[in-house]
Amino acid sequence: MTNEQYYDLIVPYQDALNLLKARLDVLNHSMYGNKSHPIHNIQFRIKQKASIEEKLKRMDLQGSFINAKEHLQDIAGIRVICYFEKDVELLAEQLRKQSDLILVKEKDYITNPKPNGYRSFHMILGIQVYSMESTEYYPVEVQIRTIGMDFWASMEHRICYKQERDNKEEIQRELLRYAEILKEIEEGFEGYNEQNQNEKARLSHKTN
């Protein structure tokens, strides 16, 4: 795939990413009204040319424009970091309800974490992109997780990605233990947040 072909490939995926970012911004301001916002921050990326070609090679496919478009669903990716697990669940629910988005597939690693403790909610959403010639849906990989889940995943990636270690099993046990500790911390903070919201609602009702 030439550089020009790569550019032609990613342009509509960038458009799809921009459309989804705008939708997430609207949901962030509307899900809870003016009370609070569920999203802490949003990260996004378009796969680099070398990464696309490498992934296609692992699939025993040539690194061509056509193969990338037909076989890859993660050319565009967005990661949404929420405050609490409840926010993740509600945001995923709201995205499913968007009539102009297509839910291609989803995987709940929060209810069913990976053996090493990894937790996150994954979705592939089809985003409708309009052009002068046609209208087409392009997939965007979406990961929704809490701050604690993202911290764990970032540290795990830094420590373990493409690393060969003699004490791999020990590290995996420790990572699972840290994931459980972070989950307990998150639940504690979420409990305090619910108390605060209930107190605000009580005071608002009292003044009205």
N, C-alpha and C positions, 0 to 999 in steps of 0.2 A: 504494500500500500504506500503510495507516494504521499508526501506532505500535503499536496493539494487535495488528494482523495480523502486524507484524514480530516482536513478542514471541512470539506463538503459533508463528511459523515457527521461531525459533531455539532454543526450549526443548529439543526432542529432539536437535538438533545439539549443544547444550551437554552433554546427557546422553551422547551418543556420544563426545564429546571426553573427558569425565571417565572413561568406561570404558576408552578407549584409553590415557589417561595412566596409569591403574592397571595395565594390562597391560604397558606399557613399564617401569614401576617394578619389576614382578616380573621381567621379562627382564633388566633392568639388574643385579639382584642374583643372578640364577641362571645367566646365560650362561657365566661363567667361575668359578662357585663363589665362594669367598672370596678368590680370587687378585687380582682387579681388577674394576673396573666399566667397561664400554665407553662409557657415556653421560656426557658432560661437563655438559650442561644441556638443558632442554627449554623451548621457547617455543611459545605457542599463541594462537589468536585466533578470534573469530567475526566474520564480515564485518559491517560497519556497514550500516545501512539504505540510506544514500546510495550506498555501493559496490555493493550488490546491484542497486539500480535503475539505476546507471550501466552496469554490465556487461550487464544485460538490454537496455538501450537500444542498446548497441553490437551486440547480437545481433538488433536490430530486433524486440524483444519488449517488451510492456508490463511495467512493474515490479510485477507482481502476485504474490501469495502462491503461486498455482498454478504460474506460470512459473518462479519461483525454485526451487521444490521439484522441478520436472520437468526443468529445464535446467541447473542449476548443481550442480557437484560439489565446489566449494571454499568453501561457506558456513562450514564448520568446517575449520580448518587447524592442523597441528601440525608444528613443526620440531624435529628431534632432532639435537643436535650431539654427535658422537662424537670420540674422540681420534684414531683412525687409520682409514685406508681399509679395513683388514681388519675393524674393528668395524662399519663401515657395511654391508659385504657380509654379515657374519654376522647382524646385526640384521634386515636385509631378509629373509634366508633364514628366520629364526625367525618373523617375522610371517607369511610365506607358509604356514608349517606350522600356524598356529593354526586349528583346525577350525571355530571359531565366527566367524571373520572371512572376508569375501569379498574376494578380490583383484579389483577392477574393472579396473584397468589399472596399468601401471608404465612408467617411462621412465628409462633409465640414462644420465645425462649425465656419469657418471664415466668409463665405458668410451668413450663418444662425447661429448666435451665440445662445447658450443656454439662457434661460430667465434670468439667474443670471449674464450673461456677459461673460461666458466661451467661449474662441475662440481657435481653434486648427484645424489642418487637420489630419484626421485619415485614415489610410489604413491598410488592412490586405494583406500581400504579401506572396505568396507561393515561397519558396526558394528551389531550386533543390539541394539535398544532395546525394552525391555518397558514397556508401560503398562497401565492398568486395562482398556482396551478391546481392545488388539491388540499384536502384535509386528511390528516393521518394521525394516528395515535402512536406516541413514543413512550417506551417504558422508562420509569425512573425508580431506582432502588431507594427505598425509604427505611431508615433505621430510627426507631423512637425509643429513647431510654431516659432514665433519670440521671442526675448529676453523679450519684454514687456508682451507677452502672457504667457510666462513661469513664469515670476515674479508674475503676477496676480494669475495664477493657483496654484503656490506654497504657496502664502499667503492665498488663499481661503481654500486650503487643511489644512493648519496649524490651521486656525481659526475655520473652520466648520466641519472637518472630525470627525464623531462620537460624535458630540457635540449637546446636547439638550439645546436650549436657548429660553427664553421667548420673546426676541426681534428679532426673526428669520426674520420676514418680513422686519424690519428696516435694518438689516444687509444685506439682499438680495438687497434692494434698494441702499444701499451704495456701495456694491460690483459692481453693474451694473454701478453706476456713476463712480467709479474708473476705470472700464474697458473702459468706453467711454473717460475718460481723457487720459489713456495710449494710446488708439488708436490715439487720436489727437496728442500726443507727437511723436508717431511712424511716423505718416504721415509727421510731420514737419522735423524730422531727415531724412526721406527718400527723401524729397524734396531737402534738402541740399546735400545729397549723389548724387542725379542725377545731380545737378548743378556742383559738383566736377568732375563727370565722363564726363560731356559734355565739361567742361573746359579742362580736360586732352586730350580729343579727338581733340579739336580745336587746342591746342598747338602741339600735335603730327602731325596733318595734316599740320600745318604751317611749322614745321621744316623739314618735308619731301618734 
